[in-house]
Every structure is written in C-alpha cells, then in structure tokens.
Amino acid sequence: MNDEERLFFYQLLARLFRAAPDSALLNLIGQLEVDAGDDPFSQALSALIAAAKTANIEQLDDDFHRLFIGLGRGELVPYLSWYQTGFLMEKPLATLRQQLKQLGIRRQPNNCEPEDHISAICEVMALLIQTQSQQQCVFFQNAIAPWFEHFFNDLKISTTGIFYPIVAEWGLALIRLEARSISIPNVGEADAS
C-alpha cells in the first residue's frame, strides 16, 4: 500500500468515527475499487464497499448514536484513555498531548473532542503521512497499536447494526497491514480472525 492510499484510508477511518456516514460518504466508499485478492485487507475493503452500497442512512445514524454517543455513553467509548485505563481524560491523553506538542500539532479551536478520540488519532496519522514525517512509526506505536485492535474487536462483535462491524473488520485489516509494514510486534498476533 502506498502513502497516498494510506493517507486516504486514515482519513476515511477518521470520517467514519467522527459522525454518522452521510450519502456522500457512502457513495465515495461505494465507488472505491479494490484488487480482487484473498488477503484480509482486500476482502474487508470489498465487504465495506458492498455494505456502503446497501446501507440505510437513517439506520446508520441510529447505529452511530447507539454505538458511540448514547444517553450517558455509547456502547463503545472510542478513546485511547478509556481503552488503556477504563477512564476518560487520564494519563494516556496527557502523554498523547505531549507527543502532539512535540510534533507541532495543536487541536483545532472549534473541536470539542479530546485528542485521544479515534477520529482525531486517525487525522494525526493522516497528517504525518501527508507530510512524510519520520515520526509515523513512533506515533503508530504510541497512539494506535496499544488499543485500536481491541477497540475494533469490540466493535466487530457489537450487536448494533451491521455496517460498523464491517468497518471494524476493515479497520483491523488496515492496522494489521500497517503494523506488519512498520514491524510492530503483537498487533494482530493474538487474534488472526
């Protein structure tokens, strides 16, 4: 996978977790082309493309809110701090903020989400790819490898809707491919399904 594809896929992941998909996003996904292959990434991307073509916008909006927002909280809490400590706004967020400061990356003033939200982390990774930063591997190791797989596995077994479990399969395939390409041990080794 080349850097242009990596950039696009991280931006797509960010968008899928920032808000419920709209028709423009579903159309974009539905028009993607994938090489017919039996590798996990190609299969997962093909499934995502097929799901986008048949998805119901209203149902996706309901599913997104049930999964990630909820009345008190959603079924899943897509934050690094939560996955590492069981609480929000904990030390992993402070550590991430320090890393972002060292990278010269600041939170946008109009963004109310903490920097350890999955969409924000994907946006930072996309930015690092776009600028060809030498810090991509370090950022992946610190902000993605410790929890994305666990989050995607939780999402994969969710009983809320059918679209986001497919997104989870694709997300797993993407980060496992990334981990192999930058030689991160343990990501994807425990659960090869």
Secondary structure by P-SEA (a helix, b strand, c coil): ccaaaaaaaaaaaaaaaaccccaaaaaaaaaccccccccaaaaaaaaaaaaaacccaaaaaaaaaaccccccccccccccccccccccccaaaaaaaaaaaaaccccccccccccccaaaaaaaaaaaaaacccaaaaaaaccccccaaaaaaaaaacccccaaaaaaaaaaaaaaaaaaaaccccccccccc
